[in-house]
Amino acid sequence: MKNPRKSENAKKLLDIIQRQQAKNRSGASHPDTKPVPRKIVPSKMPCIEDTKRQLEHIASDGALLQRVDPLPSPDLGAEAVLSKRLLAGTRLINETSRDAGLLGRLRGNRDRPPLDLVVGFDLGSTSSKVVLRFPYEEGLGSYAIPAPKCIQADGVAYYWRSVLWQDDLGRYSLVPSVGAQAHDQIKVDFMSVSNSEARKAKNWFTRQALVAYQALMIRQALGWVSQKLGKALDRHEIRVGANFGFPAKSYTKSDVFDDYEKCCQASVYLALGSDPITNESVQGALALEPWEAYSNQPPVTVVPEFIGAVLGFFMSNRRRTGQFILADIGGLTVDCVCFGYSEPRDGDPKLLIYAADVQKYGAEIGRVYAHDKQTSRAFSNAIGSFVCGPIIESHKKVGHNAPAWDGRMPMFLIGGGRHFGPFGPAFSWAQDSLKNSKFRTTFDVVDLKLDEEVDLSEARGKGCGRLLVALGLSHSDLDLPEWITPDELPDAPPAPHRDPDGGYIGPEQV
C-alpha cells in the first residue's frame, strides 16, 4: 500500500522542479542564488592571408576609406571660410603663381647660359611634398617648398595637404573658397581602380583632379623659387625637368603606370604654361597626343617610389657602406626595400637594390580594418609578414655571409602613417619571426636627418623625414650613383651543404 505522505512530497518536489525550470526558461533567477556569468568565447583571429585579402578589398573600394583629418566644409559661411589666415594663404598662392610666369619667360632663351632645375614630386594620399634642386650649381642648392599655414598637413611647413578645390565655374585651386568642392582623396581615387576599362568609365574625373593638383603644385614651386632667388636666375636659360614617384614594386609597366605617366606629362605641360588651371585646360592637356605637346617639353620621368627613397638616402647624411632596410608607410601604401651601398676605391659609388615590395596596407586602410584588439593584432601580423618578404628575397642576392643576417641591420622608417599604433608591433613580429628561421637580424631604427641637404628653416624642431622621397626624386642623371635593380643582380653563391655522414668513421677506416 502506497504511503500517502510520500506521494504528496513527491508531488510537491515535482511542482518545485517544474517552477524552477519555468523560471530558467523565462530568464528569472532564484532569489537565493547568484546568476552564473556567461562565458564569452573570443572569435578566432584571422590568419595573415585572410587579413591581407581583406586589406586589399578595403583599398579597392574608395568608399570604405574614411578621412581621419576632416576637411572644412565647403558650405561654410563667408566669415568662417575667409579667415585672416586663409586670406593670407590665398594671397600668397596667387602671388607665387604669378611669379611662376617670370621663371617661365627664362625658358627657351638661348642667348643665356643654361641652368638645369629638377622638380622632385612626391604625391601622398594625405600630404604631398615638392623639392626643387639645381643639380649642377652648388651655390643654389636644393629647396623644399613650404605651404601656407592654412593648407599645411600635420602642422609641418613642407607638407602640403593633398586637397584640390574646384569652384562652380570649373576653376581649380589649392585653397578653399565659398561654395568650392573639395577633392581630398586624389591618390586614393586614382589608385583604387586597377582595371583600365573601369578607369575609363569614370569619365576622366579622377585623372582631371590628379593633373590639376600636380600642375598647381609645380607652378607654385616654380613661383616660390623665382621669389626666393630673384635676380640670380635672370642671367640664365632655365631648363626644367620633373621626376614623379609611383607606388610600384618594380619598373614593370602596367596600364595604371602608363596612365599616371601620361597625367604627369600633362601636369608639367600645364604648370609651365600661363593658362588658368580649369576643367577645359586639363581636358585639353589630357587629350593631346604626346607628339603634339610633349616632344619639346622638358624630360618627365616616373619611377617607383622606393627608388626615390633610396636615392634620398644617398643624398642624406646617413650615407655609408652597408646593407639597409627602408620602410615608407603612407596613408595608402607601404613600401619596403632592402638595399646596399658601397663606395669602392677604384670605382663609382653603387646602390644595390636587393628586393622591394609595395602593397596597399597604409595607415588609412589599417584604420578601417583594425577597429578592435583582435583585428589590430591581425593587422600587425600581416604587416610583419609583408616586411619579412623583401628581407628573405634579398638573402638570395646578398648571400649567407652578409653581416646583416647575424647582427644589427639599420632600418629607416619614414612616412606619415608610421605613427599609426599597430605598425609598431609589426616590426617586432617580423624580427621575432626571422629569428625563428635562419636569420638573426635585429632591426636598428635610425632617424634620417635631411637639414644638411635641404633648407628646412621653416620647420625647426620638427622631423621632416617624409621629404626623403621628394629629395631623392629631385635628382638628375649625372649626379647620381650607379644603381642596380634586383633583376640585374646575380644570385649569390648558395651556402655550402654539410654532409652529416661526411665525418663518420666507418669500420673499414679503423
FENLINFEN-V219258 format. One record per run of one state. SS is the DSSP state (A for helix, B for strand, O for the rest). FROM is the first residue (numbers start at 1). LEN is the number of residues. Records with the same first field share a line. If there is no record, write none. Layout:
BEGIN
SS: FROM-LEN / FROM-LEN
END
This chain:
BEGIN
O: 1-3 / 27-21 / 61-1 / 65-13 / 82-2 / 105-8 / 123-4 / 134-8 / 145-4 / 154-2 / 162-2 / 167-4 / 174-7 / 184-2 / 193-3 / 201-4 / 234-2 / 247-8 / 272-6 / 288-2 / 294-6 / 316-6 / 330-4 / 343-7 / 360-3 / 370-3 / 399-4 / 407-1 / 415-1 / 420-2 / 436-6 / 447-8 / 456-1 / 460-5 / 474-3 / 480-2 / 485-1 / 489-18 / 510-1
A: 4-23 / 48-13 / 62-3 / 78-4 / 84-21 / 149-3 / 186-7 / 196-5 / 205-29 / 255-17 / 279-9 / 290-4 / 305-11 / 363-7 / 373-26 / 403-4 / 416-4 / 422-14 / 457-3 / 465-9 / 477-3 / 486-3 / 507-3
B: 113-10 / 127-7 / 142-3 / 152-2 / 156-6 / 164-3 / 171-3 / 181-3 / 236-11 / 278-1 / 300-5 / 322-8 / 334-9 / 350-10 / 408-7 / 442-5 / 455-1 / 482-3
END
